[in-house]
Amino acid sequence: MKDKISQLKEEFYEKVKGKTLSELKDLEKYFLGRKGKVAELFKEMKSTPKEQRKIFGEKINELKSLMENVLRESIKEQENIEREKKLLQEKIDVTVPGLKLQQGGLHILTKTMLEVEKIFLSMGFDIMTGPEVENEYYNFEALNIPEFHPARDMQDTFYLLNEFLLRTQTSPIQVRTMEKYKPPIRIIAIGRCYRKDPPDAHHFPIFHQVEGLVVDKNVSFANLKGTLSEFTRRMFGESVEVRFNPSYFPFVEPGAETSINFGGWLEMGGSGMVHPNVLKNAGIDPEEYQGFAFGWGIERIAMVKHNIPDIRFFYRNDLRFLEQFK
């Protein structure tokens, strides 16, 4: 037993030299663990003569204490060494050039909508929003587009359950506003719309729209022209003019396509006097009140103003394109 204690002591000193922190912890388990070398010596004492057990027990405990002290000091030393290494690695070198942080910015469509809102707010309009998921009544029927009306084919959209659909225009906001508030009304309805248009340079299944609505007594087409002329002047410049070409829209009568002369005449959207049926559906007497409405695409406004040739550029998340409008 005495030889085994001496051999284990020599083995311990030989193995503990020059070990890393993780290796020292492995040695701690190897020598002092529940199934370690010291535990094995204590088990062997059962076969030692009874009169010698006390002496060998003291020797094994001395060896155990020695190992614990040496391992404790060695582990502490290695922990200090590794801590110093980590501090050196994490040390900040103030002479190293800093990392350039990318500066974000608003999307060009968001910036365009904010500019549109700012102009109309300065003209005395309120801004109204509404749900993107609508029912058929507000999206079609309340706007004088009954079931099987040919105009529905032009606004084929994404249908959900129980006759709900993704709105094809922001016009439902106009109806909801007329139902909730009494004239005089002067609002713009702005937001995202959806139609099942195959993507090309001028069409996309998702787009944004701004619509205007004014309802009051003695409202005329001249008021519509004056409003759009003022908006166009502020958005595109003093020299830009507005032109109206007769056209058909179920929710206005008379109706007109609106164009501006921005490097040639460009169609921007529809407009007209609010159809009496739309006023009636919203609970407004068309004999007492009249109104005008118009709708322009936000993408179209941005494309014209910034000479962008393809609507798909807005949705490709290409930083080379988006960073031009920070």
N, C-alpha and C positions, 0 to 999 in steps of 0.2 A: 504493500500500500504506500509505503514511504517513497519507493521509486516512482510509482505512478504519479504521486503529487509533484515530485521534482520534474518529471518529464512534462507534465501538463503545464507547469510554470515556465519551463524553457520554451515549449510550443507557443505559449501565450506571448512571451516577449519577442519571439521571432516573427510572429504573424502581425503583431500590433504596430510594427515599425512602418512608417511612410504610407499609412493607409489614408484614403479619402474619408469624408464624412459618412457616405453611404456604406463604405466597406467597414468602418468602425462599428456602425450600428448592426451590420450583419455579424461581426465578431462578437458583439455583446449578446446577441441571440445564441450564437454558436457555443460560447463558453458559459453564459449565465442564464440562458433560457430554461424553461421548465424541463426540456429534454436535452439540455446542454451537457457539456463535459463535467462541470462541477456537480450537477445533479446526479450524474452517473457514479461519481465517487461516493456520494452520500449513500446511494443504493448498495454499493459494494461493501459498505461498512457492516452490513448485516452478517457477512461471512467472516468478519474479523473477530479474533478472540475478544471476549467481553472485557478483559482487563486492559486492552489496547484501544478500545473504541473512543474513550475520552480523549486520549492523546491525538489520535488521528482526526477526530472530530474538530479539535482545536486547530490542527494544521490545515484542514480543509477550509475552515471558516476564515483563517488568516489569508489563505490563497484567494478565497472569494472576495474578501475586503480589498486585497491588493488589486485584483482585477477590476473591481468596481471603481476604485480611485483612479487607476491608470486610464481606464476607458473614459471616465467622466472628464478628466483633464484633457485627454486627447480629443474628445468630441467637442469640448468647449473651444479648444484651440482651432480646430478645423472650421467650426462655425464662425469664429472671428475672421479667419482667412477668407472664407467664402463670402462673408458679409462685406469685407473690404473689396473683393473682386466685383461684387454686384454694384457697390457704390461707385467704383471706377467706371464700370460700364454705363451706369445711369447718369454719370456726371454730365452736366450741360456745358457744352463748349460754346461760349458766347461769340466765338470768332466764326463759327459755321454759319453760312447764309441761311436765313429763315425760309420756311416753307411758304410758298405763295398760295394763299387761300383763294379759292374761286368765289367770286361774288355773284350771287344769284340775282334774278330780276323777274319782273312780272311778264307773263306770257303776252305776246303781241295782241291776242284776242282780248285778254283781260284789260290791257291798256286801252284798246279801242273802245271797249264797253264803258270804261271809266270816263273816257273823253266824251263819248256820246251822252252819258248821264250828266256830266258837268254842264254841257251846252244846254240841255233841256231843263235842267234845274234852274239855270240862269234865266230861262224864258218863262219860268213860272209853272213848270210841269212837276208833278209828283212821280215818283218811281214805284211801280208795283211789280210784284213777283207772284208766281203761282206754282202749283204742282206740275211736275213733268209727266206724272202718270195721271191721265185724265179719263173721263168716261165719254161715250159717244155723244151724249147730249151737249156738253160744253165744247167739245172739239168740232162737232159738226152741226147738229140740229139747231142749237141756239144761235148759230151763225148763218141760218137760212140755207143749210145744206142738209136736206132731209135724206133719209135712206134711199138708195138707188140713184141719187143725184150724180150726174157725170163728173162733177168736180171732185168727188171722192176718189175717182181713179187717178187724179193728178196728185193726190196726197196719200198714196198707199203707205201705210205705216206699220209699226210693230204692235200686234195685238197681244194682250195678256188675257187672264181669265176673267169671266163675268163681264164681258163687254168693256173692259178697261184697255187702254192703249197708251203708247208713248205719244205725247202731243205732237202734232205736225206743224204747229205754229203757236205763237204766244197770244193769239186772239182769245182763247178761253179766259185769259186774265181780264180782258176788256169786259166780257160778259159778267164775270164774277164781281168786278168793280161796280158795274152799273146796277147789279142786284143789291149790292151792299150800301152804296152811297147815292144820294140824290144829286141831280145836276145843280150847279155847274160842276163838270168833271173835266179835268185836264191832266192826263197821265201818259207815261210811256210804260209799256210792258216789255221787259227784256229778259232773255234767258235762252236756254238750250232747247233745241227741237230735234225731231227725228223723222226721217222718211226713208223708205226702202229704195233710195237712188243708188244705182251702180256707181262706184267712185270713178271720177274722171277729173279733168282739169278744173271743171266748174261745178261739180256735184259731189256730195259726200253724205253718207247716211246720218251723220251728226252735223248740225250747224247751229249757229246762234242768230237770234233775230231781235230787232227792236221794233216795236209797234207803238204808234201814237194814237190817242183817242181824245177828242174834245167834244163834249156834249153841253149845249147851252141853248138859250133862246137866240134866234137870229144868226145862227152859224151858217156860213156860206163857203162855197168852193174857193172864193178869194182868200178866206182865212187859211184854208189848207195850203194854197200856193204861197202865201206870205210866210207861213210857218216853215215849210220845207225850204223855201228860198233862204231864209235866215239861217237855218241849220246848215244848209249846204255851204253858204258863205263862210261860216265859222269853221266848218270841218275841213273844207278843201281850198278855201281862199276866196278873196273878194271878187275875182273875175268869173267864177264858176256860176253858170245859170242852170235853171231847172226847166224842163219841158214835160208837158203832159200829153200822152197819146191815149185816145179812147180805148178802153179794154173792158173785159167782163170779169167781175168777181162777185160771187153770190151774196156777199155780206155788205156790198156797197152799191149805190145807185144814185148818180152815175159813177162809173169806175174809170180809172186811168192808170196806165203804166207811167212811172216816173223815170226820167232820164236826166243826166247832167252832161254838160259839155266839157269834159275833162280830157283834153287831147282827142276830141271827137265825142259824139254823143254815145253815152253808156247807160244801159238800163240798170236801175238800182232797186226797183221794187214796185209794189202796187199801192193804190190809194183811191180815195173817193169819199162820197158822202154816205154816212152809215145808213144801211137799208132800214126802212120803217119796220120790217118784220123783226130785225135784230133788236131795235129799241123796244118793241112790244114784248118780245121774249124776256127782256130784262126788266119789264114792268115800268117802262118810260113811255109817256104819251107822245107819239110822233107828230101830233097836231100842235103840240106846245113846244117841243124841243127838237132840235136838229143836231147833227154831229158829223164830224169828219174823222177819218182814220187812215193810217198809212202803215206800211210794213217794209223795212229794209233789212237785208242780211248784214250781220256784223262782219262776216268774212268778206263779203263783197266790198264793204266800206274800206276794210284794211287792205284788200288787194288793189283797189283803185288808188288809194292814198299813197301806198308804198311800192306800187308797181310790182306786185307779186303775181306771177303768171299762173300758179297752180294752187288750188285750194288744199291739196293734199299735203303741202309743205307745213301747214299749221299743225298737223297731227302725226308727223313722223318723228318727233322728239329729236331732231337733228340739231345739235348745239351750234353747228356752223351757220345754220339759218337763224335760230332763236337768238343767238348772241348779238346779232345785228340790231336788235330792238331793245337792248337793255336801257 
